[in-house]
Amino acid sequence: MHSKQGFMLDEDLKKQLSHLSDEELLALFVKGDDRMMQALIQRHTNSIFDFIRIYSVNGKMADEVFKSTFIRSIEQIRSRVFPENIVFADWLMNITREEMANALINMEKKILVKLHQPVEQKFSKNIQSDDLESLSLDVKNLLIKHKKPSKK
């Protein structure tokens, strides 16, 4: 399962940064201090990973979604593709929801491909017909529950 050790800051730096808001850390990261992103990741690891675990099928999927969430967030920040005046935690959670939905959709596609194989190969030890139905409902519920508000 997921290991937090790669994201740990030393205790002195952690104390120095504790008074800064997420948005202040983000601004410092944008200016080039990579340690600030480490601080943001460390600060939000538990809440992000707890959300991911709710919807993940297994630990491997959870790890992949966790990593892709932070990779995508770093890429967007570095390319300046993020809204101004954002609440960092909300923005990060939106990315997490999208990454989780993508992972579930990709898994569902893989299952559907397997279901189109010849009948002898259709039901493996790992995939049951109930799993496909459950996964489809999970994907639909996740997308409905976290639907982006319509722009007016």
Secondary structure, 3 states (H helix, E strand, C coil): CCCCHHHCCCHHHHHHHCCCCHHHHHHHHHCCCHHHHHHHHHHHHHHHHHHHHHHCCCHHHHHHHHHHHHHHHHHHHHCCCCCCCCCHHHHHHHHHHHHHHHHHHHHHHHHHHHHCCCHHHHCCCCCCHHHHHHHHHHHHHHHHHCCCCCCC
